[in-house]
Amino acid sequence: MLLAIFVALAIVLLALLQSCAPAVEPPTGPLGPNSSYEQGQGQAQKGGESGDDCHSSRGAPIWHFDFNNLNLVVQDTPIWFDSAYGPNIEFTLTYNALGKENTNNSVGSRWSHSYSDYITQPNESNSLVLFAGTGRVDEYQQIGTNYVLNSQSLLSGEATLLPRLSVEDGVIKATYVDGSYKTFTHVESGNYRLSSTVDQSGNALKFAYQDDQLTSVTNALDQSLTFSYNQAKQIVSVKGPTGYQAHFNYNQKGELISLEDMQGYSADITYDEMGIISSITDAKGQTQFIVELGNANSNRVDEYPAPGDPMGMSSRVTAINPLGYKEEFFYNSETGKAWYISPEHYINYVDVNVNNDQPDVPKTVYDYQRFSKGYSRVQQVTRPDGTWTRFEYDQNRNLSKTVYSDGNSVKYRNNSFGKVVEFTDTINNSTIYVYDDRQNLIKAVTPTGEKGFEYSQNNLLIGATNLNGVKTRYKYNDQGQLLQVTTADGNVVDFGYSSGRLDSIVSQGKALASYQYDELGRVTQVIDIHGNATQYRYDRINQLTHVSGEGNRDTEIVYGSCPRLVESETLPGGRTYQYQYNSAKQLVAVIDPMLGVTRLKRDAAGRTTALIDANQNKTEFEYNAVGQLTTKRYADGSALKIDYQQGYINSTTNARGVTKSFHYNENNQLTRVSYGDATPEVSYQYNSLGELVSVSDGQGLTQYSYFSDGKVESIDGPWDNDTIELGFDKLNRLSSLMLDGDNYGEYKYDALGRLKQVSALEQVFELTYDDSPDNVSADLTYPNGIKQVLSFDNIGDLSKLEYRKGVNTIGKFVFGFDVAGKLTQLESNEPLLLERPQTQVTYNSLNQISSWDGDSSAFVYDADGNLVQGLLPGETPFEADYDAENRLTAIRFEKSGTQIEERFEYGHDHFLRVYQRFESNIKTLEKRFVRLGLIELQERDSENNVLANNIWRPDRKGGVAGLLMRQQSQQNIYYMTNHLG
């Protein structure tokens, strides 16, 4: 109901209450675009936590193989602290198998940490060498008073992310284009060590040393990490500002052999005789690595080497997960290519004829483009199904073109910093990007218009203008925190802070939300606009463990022996769900509150191959070589089949054997869907921007037009006089709805984004809200004077629904809910539905009704699970037909001795368009429906005459509760509904 508020709150809470999102791994850069030295830098560090917290290194080691440089990389963040403003404190360790062996390293050989950056100046050289905490090394050449990187050594886009160096009074300043910087101070060893990290607003991390050892890192709020060392000058513990600690152990060789994070999660690490990581073991199991590195001084090996044999100039990493499944990363020096073989395709080496090198073993192959000085870029990735993606680069080695095996391509033009200044999509539409001298995007010129952006001197966004010319303004405090947003309609939202933390959001004099925090800066309480409070608790690594809402509605979350593995979740009312995992941390079972168990079986790649429900009914899944679902097989053996071509779905065949075929144009836009039965085919056409402009289906032609920002402007349906026109306000909310030139809705909203007025067909509906905590309510006044009043109790539950006419109450419902949110009380002056008599029912392996009061033939299903024979209310038998989309097309039954058939026709959007009724084979009724998605705007007869008009609330997507008025036979009809609509 409070759409604008919740959007604003969502932005804040997503930052404060971290959640998990599906992982998307870039094919050629597993650490993503910010995996180089710039991590932990300026604004980037403020988002130091992974955008995908489910797969972050916070709390446990994670690993990947980087095909850009054929390197095994391990990362772990055992302790961190999110600052209220300025750079976060985040102690991250990074291991690089290709790193130099250095037993004197403070965190072990080949390991580095996020604050171990330093700079050296080689003897008799004008260059500076920057050693980053991620293990990256860059050499800077002196040009004038600055030191800059040779662009030939950079990956795509890195010029924007890496600093320029300058030297003044013995201090090196590494300045980024966004205005943030790091400083390095000269020490006796001749090196320059990290002394501060400063963001765009001047907020700094400061580093203190003693005896050339880092002793503390302090943020802008004077909160610190402190470091303790052993006699070998290795870090053995790191302590946070609240006393939480991380611990580290080393062997006699100085190798890091165990880590324990601030929650107590631990991991043990072993190494081979070359000092390369050979295993990582946590509470769930062990991941092993067999790293076989080539020797640049040796000869190439023609044959694929057996395990343990000399590699020549080739390299191989074999990873074995805790379940024993193997995957391989191999670089072949003979061909100059690399490959990846996933666990389900891995072949154990037997001899020269049985191994992973054989051509019939599915693999992902990486080709490289070679440059001078040993630098290379991934040039092509070829997947096991033969589809491929090829990459081309400009003279500065920035990505300039991506070509796909389906014949399509996209193009990039880059500036000297590696920023994209022009992007051309697969249908040859270009967007131009313009940057200021600090590489902030200030203009985007699209084929349909311009977007603009303005920045402060600190590079903070202070204005944004969309394609419609509408501007939003932003203000910040001295610490760079958002202070005020002025929306396009002039509404002002203020953000208040206390001790550096956001404590309130206010608009139009109303507190939309207020926040409280614990000593680690985590949200412990949120109070909403109505005064309802929700409390939160966490464990030491910020995992949410308890949510307490009003009315004792508590949720408890228990984690297992590894981070982010939820072991159980107890919902309000004591309903507990339990979760079980295998040693590879994959979910394998869910136990519901009734102790029913749903099990998941997985293949070597971790994909679900079977789902076994609580009744032991199994659904199976099969995949092709690239992991696309090809078969879904049900418990009775019936199956859905999917076929692919060039990675796109070519056809599906349902369990009844009906095929649905997909046809594409040269741009791989869907142009036609055809069927193997009588289901009408659907055809699609597009404009030069790739927008859908027309669809031809069984009802005829539907045409679409668009505003410059891509929102739909009009829909001209298959019948005469059925054009729908849409309008939007400055905040992109629906503001008007026209049908055939008539007003079916003009919408106005209050300052908090709530619907306050609907005007349609010369009728006006008014909505008002009372936000006072003791009297929260929402009123809807109809044109005839009837008022609907929704009242909420002091914990936010709906307590009463009334309809009033003047001083008289003409309809009333009183509700009560338990702590689980289940309805426990319902009082009404309206007749209530009686419970139907109990029926004895049994179910088959597909959870379909197999007998009804002992009758095993009452309900019959087809192979796709559609009910083709059953009972209507009153025990009336019926038969039904379905099309290839499993949509009901006909139902036949007998009523009062008359044979009745009802037929249904659908549009391309799968919504009902035509209804027909036949009695004794004679058509007695036809209705056509003009729709906007879920909502039905108009009913017509077979001659296209209007039978009824419907007016809807735009904030409720369908349902009788969203129906404001039905106009039929020159009468306006208003509906009273219960809480369910």
Secondary structure, 3 states (H helix, E strand, C coil): CCHHHHHHHHHHHHHHCCCCCCCCCCCCCCCCCCCCCCCCCHHHHHCCCCCCHHHCCECCCEEEEECCCCEEEEEEEEEEECCCCCCCEEEEEEEECCCCCCCCCCCCCCEEECCCCEEECCCCCCEEEEECCCCCEEEEEEECCEEEECHHHCCCCHHHHCCEEEEECCEEEEECCCCCEEEEEECCCCCEEEEEEECCCCCEEEEEEECCEEEEEECCCCCEEEEEECCCCCEEEEECCCCCEEEEEECCCCCEEEEECCCCCEEEEEECCCCCEEEEECCCCEEEEEEECCCCCCCCCCCCCCCCCCCCCCEEEEEECCCCCEEEEEEECCCCEEEEECHHHCCCCCECCECCCCCCCCCEEEEEEECHHHCEEEEEEECCCCCEEEEEECCCCCEEEEEECCCCEEEEEECCCCCEEEEECCCCCEEEEEECCCCCEEEEEECCEEEEEEECCCCCEEEEECCCCCEEEEEECCCCCEEEEECCCCCEEEEEEECCEEEEEEECCEEEEEEEECCCCCEEEEEECCCCEEEEEECCCCCEEEEEECCCEEEEEEECCCCCCEEEEEECCCEEEEEEECCCCCEEEEECCCCCEEEEEECCCCCEEEEECCCCCEEEEEECCCCCEEEEECCCCCEEEEEEECCEEEEEECCCCCEEEEEECCCCCEEEEEECCCCCCEEEEECCCCCEEEEEECCEEEEEEECCCCCEEEEECCCCCCEEEEEECCCCCEEEEEECCEEEEEEEECCCCCEEEEEECCEEEEEEEECCCCCCEEEEECCCCEEEEEEECCCCCEEEEEEEECCEEEEEEEEEECCCCCEEEEEECCCCCCCCCCCCEEECCCCCEEEECCECCCCEECCCCCEEEEEECCCEEEEEEECCCCCEEEEEEEECCEEEEEEEEECCCCCEEEEEEEECCEEEEEEEEEEECCEEEEEECCCCCEEEEEEECCCCCCCHHHEEEEEECCEEECCCCCCCC
